[in-house]
Amino acid sequence: KAFQLSAGGRDFNSTRKIYEDDEMDEPVLRLVRRGPMDRLWEFLDDPESSRGAWFVSVCLKILVFSCVAFSFFQTTQSPFVEDATIAAAVETAFDAIFLVEFLCRFVSAPSKWSYLVDAMNWPDLFSATGLPLRAAAGFLLMSPKTTWTSLDVILLFFLPLVRFSKLLRYFEIFRLLSEAMYKSVEALPFLSYLAAIITFTAATGLFLVEERSNIPSMPHSLWLSIVTMTTVGYGDFFPTTTEGYIIASFLTFTSMLFSALPVGIIGHEFMDCWRSRSQVLLITRLRKNLEKWGYSSQDVRVLFEHVDEDLRRDGDGTLSLAEFLELIHQMRIGISFDKAFKIFTIFDDDQNDSLDYHEFLKHIFPKES
């Protein structure tokens, strides 16, 4: 659907000419037209964009599970596929598919740099290295083995773990945990420092009151303090003197009280995020999609002014609900109409049924508002 700008007799070509004459950035041009690479990116990145995209996303999930399971069963004493040639063919097929997927995502990404710096895409990059690494190893990996080369370890153990982490992109709830951890970072350094003080104090006391035959060195005493503080208690080292028992008991009691502090802080932040999870996930998804499609705060400002002036012709700097929905639809950033409606209600801080640029900027680009 072309961007409808019938006001003043302006058509598609004249609208595009205005953008080009004003030397607008490429993201603004996407408001009018998407090329084949853009459609490929939307197909791979947004399972909700079409039925085909949803089907491909399901196939990729099944492929990841199959690859991890196959690699796991190949490391047993009785491999799932005993013929090394057939096993190599299956593994090579997995590697080729993941390599093609990464190349398609990278080539079609609106911003190659944004794609590479996003940690959620790193599993794609590392998964694509399977084929060249397998070629360097000679494709045939004989198993079971008593000894493993470095390439064997990477291909059979680490690479499946990396590929399994590809599924993180499909769990939006992971962003809630990330948000809670990010909000808790401010308090964690001091709590870590306090935990180190308690651990080193107890280790020093245990080292001084215990015999050297029992606690031979300060590192051994520190190890005893750590496993006592974490309530693990391996039993390889333990106090034998009365003073040692008292220090260990005090450390256990103190660590039980102290461990509740960081867990409570992170849990409190997670509960806050969970109560407003719909709002947090919507805003996070909108921000990520804008970044992936290459829209900056200045692009959004230009688009707001453009829609306001050409669709309403009132120039008041605000968008109604219908205009905002049309704007989100034409930007095609993977946000459905119902989600765009919820975003509008969240961003409309003054509840006047209109949204201005500053309200939008405050939620999406808070550092630039």
TORVOSE-186613 format. One record per residue (C-alpha): z, y, x; residue in one letter; chain; residue number from 0. Coordinates in steps of 0.5 Angstrom, whole numbers. Layout:
<rs>
R/c3/c2/c1/residu/chaine/num
R/Z/Y/X/a/A/NUM
...
</rs>
This chain:
<rs>
R/c3/c2/c1/residu/chaine/num
R/0/0/0/k/A/0
R/-2/7/3/a/A/1
R/3/12/3/f/A/2
R/1/16/-3/q/A/3
R/1/24/-2/l/A/4
R/-3/26/-7/s/A/5
R/0/33/-7/a/A/6
R/-5/39/-6/g/A/7
R/-11/34/-5/g/A/8
R/-8/31/1/r/A/9
R/-11/24/2/d/A/10
R/-10/18/7/f/A/11
R/-14/21/13/n/A/12
R/-12/28/12/s/A/13
R/-5/26/13/t/A/14
R/-6/22/19/r/A/15
R/-10/28/22/k/A/16
R/-4/32/21/i/A/17
R/0/27/25/y/A/18
R/-5/27/30/e/A/19
R/-6/34/31/d/A/20
R/2/35/31/d/A/21
R/2/30/37/e/A/22
R/7/26/33/m/A/23
R/10/20/36/d/A/24
R/7/13/35/e/A/25
R/13/11/30/p/A/26
R/11/16/25/v/A/27
R/4/13/25/l/A/28
R/7/7/23/r/A/29
R/9/10/16/l/A/30
R/2/10/15/v/A/31
R/-1/4/18/r/A/32
R/1/-3/21/r/A/33
R/-3/-6/26/g/A/34
R/-4/-14/27/p/A/35
R/2/-14/33/m/A/36
R/6/-10/28/d/A/37
R/5/-15/22/r/A/38
R/6/-21/27/l/A/39
R/13/-18/29/w/A/40
R/15/-17/22/e/A/41
R/13/-24/21/f/A/42
R/17/-27/27/l/A/43
R/23/-22/26/d/A/44
R/24/-22/19/d/A/45
R/25/-28/15/p/A/46
R/25/-24/9/e/A/47
R/19/-21/10/s/A/48
R/15/-27/6/s/A/49
R/15/-34/5/r/A/50
R/11/-36/11/g/A/51
R/16/-32/15/a/A/52
R/22/-36/12/w/A/53
R/18/-42/13/f/A/54
R/17/-41/20/v/A/55
R/24/-39/21/s/A/56
R/27/-45/18/v/A/57
R/22/-49/22/c/A/58
R/25/-46/29/l/A/59
R/32/-47/27/k/A/60
R/30/-55/26/i/A/61
R/26/-55/33/l/A/62
R/33/-52/36/v/A/63
R/37/-57/33/f/A/64
R/32/-63/35/s/A/65
R/31/-60/42/c/A/66
R/39/-60/43/v/A/67
R/40/-67/40/a/A/68
R/34/-70/44/f/A/69
R/37/-67/51/s/A/70
R/44/-69/49/f/A/71
R/42/-77/48/f/A/72
R/37/-77/54/q/A/73
R/43/-76/58/t/A/74
R/47/-82/55/t/A/75
R/47/-89/59/q/A/76
R/42/-92/54/s/A/77
R/37/-86/53/p/A/78
R/34/-85/46/f/A/79
R/27/-85/49/v/A/80
R/27/-90/55/e/A/81
R/20/-89/57/d/A/82
R/20/-83/62/a/A/83
R/13/-81/60/t/A/84
R/14/-80/53/i/A/85
R/21/-77/54/a/A/86
R/17/-72/59/a/A/87
R/12/-71/53/a/A/88
R/17/-69/48/v/A/89
R/21/-64/52/e/A/90
R/14/-61/55/t/A/91
R/12/-60/48/a/A/92
R/19/-57/46/f/A/93
R/18/-52/52/d/A/94
R/11/-50/50/a/A/95
R/13/-48/43/i/A/96
R/19/-44/46/f/A/97
R/14/-41/51/l/A/98
R/9/-39/46/v/A/99
R/15/-36/41/e/A/100
R/17/-32/47/f/A/101
R/10/-29/48/l/A/102
R/9/-28/41/c/A/103
R/15/-24/40/r/A/104
R/15/-20/47/f/A/105
R/7/-18/46/v/A/106
R/8/-16/39/s/A/107
R/15/-12/40/a/A/108
R/14/-5/38/p/A/109
R/18/-3/44/s/A/110
R/18/-8/50/k/A/111
R/24/-5/53/w/A/112
R/28/-5/47/s/A/113
R/27/-12/46/y/A/114
R/29/-14/53/l/A/115
R/35/-10/53/v/A/116
R/38/-13/47/d/A/117
R/42/-19/49/a/A/118
R/40/-23/42/m/A/119
R/34/-24/45/n/A/120
R/36/-26/52/w/A/121
R/36/-34/50/p/A/122
R/28/-33/48/d/A/123
R/27/-30/55/l/A/124
R/31/-36/58/f/A/125
R/28/-41/54/s/A/126
R/21/-40/56/a/A/127
R/23/-42/63/t/A/128
R/23/-49/61/g/A/129
R/16/-50/62/l/A/130
R/15/-47/69/p/A/131
R/22/-50/71/l/A/132
R/20/-57/68/r/A/133
R/13/-57/72/a/A/134
R/17/-55/79/a/A/135
R/21/-61/77/a/A/136
R/15/-66/76/g/A/137
R/16/-66/69/f/A/138
R/19/-73/69/l/A/139
R/26/-73/69/l/A/140
R/29/-80/70/m/A/141
R/36/-82/67/s/A/142
R/41/-84/67/p/A/143
R/43/-82/74/k/A/144
R/49/-82/78/t/A/145
R/47/-75/82/t/A/146
R/43/-69/79/w/A/147
R/39/-64/82/t/A/148
R/39/-57/81/s/A/149
R/33/-57/76/l/A/150
R/36/-63/73/d/A/151
R/42/-60/71/v/A/152
R/39/-54/69/i/A/153
R/34/-57/64/l/A/154
R/38/-63/61/l/A/155
R/45/-59/61/f/A/156
R/44/-51/61/f/A/157
R/37/-50/58/l/A/158
R/39/-54/51/p/A/159
R/46/-49/51/l/A/160
R/41/-43/52/v/A/161
R/37/-45/46/r/A/162
R/42/-47/42/f/A/163
R/45/-40/42/s/A/164
R/38/-37/39/k/A/165
R/41/-39/33/l/A/166
R/46/-33/33/l/A/167
R/40/-28/31/r/A/168
R/41/-32/24/y/A/169
R/48/-30/23/f/A/170
R/49/-23/21/e/A/171
R/57/-25/21/i/A/172
R/57/-25/28/f/A/173
R/56/-18/28/r/A/174
R/62/-17/24/l/A/175
R/66/-20/30/l/A/176
R/62/-16/35/s/A/177
R/64/-10/31/e/A/178
R/72/-12/31/a/A/179
R/72/-14/38/m/A/180
R/69/-7/40/y/A/181
R/74/-3/36/k/A/182
R/79/-7/40/s/A/183
R/77/-6/47/v/A/184
R/81/1/47/e/A/185
R/88/-3/47/a/A/186
R/86/-10/51/l/A/187
R/86/-7/58/p/A/188
R/93/-5/57/f/A/189
R/95/-11/54/l/A/190
R/92/-15/59/s/A/191
R/95/-11/64/y/A/192
R/102/-12/61/l/A/193
R/100/-20/61/a/A/194
R/99/-20/68/a/A/195
R/106/-16/70/i/A/196
R/109/-21/66/i/A/197
R/106/-27/69/t/A/198
R/107/-25/76/f/A/199
R/114/-23/75/t/A/200
R/115/-30/72/a/A/201
R/111/-33/78/a/A/202
R/115/-29/83/t/A/203
R/122/-31/80/g/A/204
R/120/-39/80/l/A/205
R/117/-39/87/f/A/206
R/124/-36/89/l/A/207
R/129/-41/86/v/A/208
R/125/-47/87/e/A/209
R/125/-52/93/e/A/210
R/118/-51/97/r/A/211
R/117/-59/96/s/A/212
R/117/-57/88/n/A/213
R/113/-51/88/i/A/214
R/109/-51/95/p/A/215
R/106/-44/95/s/A/216
R/106/-37/91/m/A/217
R/99/-39/88/p/A/218
R/102/-46/85/h/A/219
R/108/-42/82/s/A/220
R/103/-37/79/l/A/221
R/99/-43/76/w/A/222
R/105/-46/73/l/A/223
R/107/-39/70/s/A/224
R/100/-39/67/i/A/225
R/100/-45/64/v/A/226
R/107/-44/61/t/A/227
R/105/-37/58/m/A/228
R/99/-40/55/t/A/229
R/104/-46/52/t/A/230
R/99/-51/55/v/A/231
R/104/-54/60/g/A/232
R/100/-59/64/y/A/233
R/106/-62/67/g/A/234
R/103/-62/75/d/A/235
R/108/-57/77/f/A/236
R/115/-56/73/f/A/237
R/122/-53/75/p/A/238
R/127/-57/77/t/A/239
R/133/-52/78/t/A/240
R/137/-49/73/t/A/241
R/135/-42/74/e/A/242
R/127/-45/74/g/A/243
R/129/-47/67/y/A/244
R/132/-41/65/i/A/245
R/126/-37/67/i/A/246
R/121/-42/64/a/A/247
R/124/-41/58/s/A/248
R/124/-34/58/f/A/249
R/117/-34/60/l/A/250
R/115/-38/54/t/A/251
R/119/-34/49/f/A/252
R/116/-28/51/t/A/253
R/109/-30/51/s/A/254
R/110/-33/44/m/A/255
R/112/-26/42/l/A/256
R/106/-22/46/f/A/257
R/101/-27/45/s/A/258
R/101/-24/37/a/A/259
R/99/-17/40/l/A/260
R/92/-18/42/p/A/261
R/91/-23/36/v/A/262
R/94/-19/31/g/A/263
R/90/-13/33/i/A/264
R/83/-16/33/i/A/265
R/85/-20/27/g/A/266
R/87/-13/24/h/A/267
R/80/-10/26/e/A/268
R/76/-16/23/f/A/269
R/80/-16/17/m/A/270
R/78/-8/16/d/A/271
R/71/-10/18/c/A/272
R/71/-16/13/w/A/273
R/73/-12/7/r/A/274
R/67/-7/8/s/A/275
R/63/-13/11/r/A/276
R/57/-11/6/s/A/277
R/57/-4/8/q/A/278
R/58/-6/16/v/A/279
R/52/-11/16/l/A/280
R/47/-6/12/l/A/281
R/48/0/16/i/A/282
R/48/-5/23/t/A/283
R/42/-8/20/r/A/284
R/38/-1/19/l/A/285
R/40/1/25/r/A/286
R/38/-5/29/k/A/287
R/31/-5/25/n/A/288
R/30/3/26/l/A/289
R/31/1/34/e/A/290
R/27/-5/34/k/A/291
R/21/-1/31/w/A/292
R/22/5/35/g/A/293
R/24/10/31/y/A/294
R/29/15/34/s/A/295
R/33/21/31/s/A/296
R/28/26/31/q/A/297
R/23/21/28/d/A/298
R/27/20/22/v/A/299
R/28/28/22/r/A/300
R/21/29/22/v/A/301
R/20/23/16/l/A/302
R/25/27/12/f/A/303
R/22/33/12/e/A/304
R/15/30/11/h/A/305
R/17/26/5/v/A/306
R/21/32/2/d/A/307
R/16/37/3/e/A/308
R/10/33/1/d/A/309
R/13/29/-5/l/A/310
R/17/34/-8/r/A/311
R/14/40/-5/r/A/312
R/21/43/-6/d/A/313
R/23/44/1/g/A/314
R/31/43/0/d/A/315
R/32/38/6/g/A/316
R/34/33/1/t/A/317
R/31/26/-2/l/A/318
R/33/23/-9/s/A/319
R/34/16/-9/l/A/320
R/26/14/-11/a/A/321
R/24/18/-5/e/A/322
R/29/15/-1/f/A/323
R/27/8/-3/l/A/324
R/19/10/-2/e/A/325
R/21/12/5/l/A/326
R/24/6/7/i/A/327
R/19/2/4/h/A/328
R/13/6/7/q/A/329
R/17/5/14/m/A/330
R/17/-3/13/r/A/331
R/23/-4/17/i/A/332
R/25/-10/14/g/A/333
R/30/-7/9/i/A/334
R/29/-9/1/s/A/335
R/29/-5/-5/f/A/336
R/36/-7/-7/d/A/337
R/39/-6/0/k/A/338
R/36/1/1/a/A/339
R/39/2/-6/f/A/340
R/46/0/-3/k/A/341
R/45/4/3/i/A/342
R/43/10/-1/f/A/343
R/50/10/-5/t/A/344
R/54/9/2/i/A/345
R/50/15/5/f/A/346
R/51/20/0/d/A/347
R/58/22/2/d/A/348
R/58/28/-3/d/A/349
R/56/24/-9/q/A/350
R/51/29/-11/n/A/351
R/45/23/-12/d/A/352
R/41/26/-6/s/A/353
R/41/25/1/l/A/354
R/40/30/7/d/A/355
R/38/28/14/y/A/356
R/45/30/17/h/A/357
R/48/25/12/e/A/358
R/43/19/14/f/A/359
R/44/21/22/l/A/360
R/52/21/21/k/A/361
R/52/14/19/h/A/362
R/46/11/23/i/A/363
R/46/15/30/f/A/364
R/53/18/30/p/A/365
R/53/20/37/k/A/366
R/47/25/35/e/A/367
R/50/28/29/s/A/368
</rs>
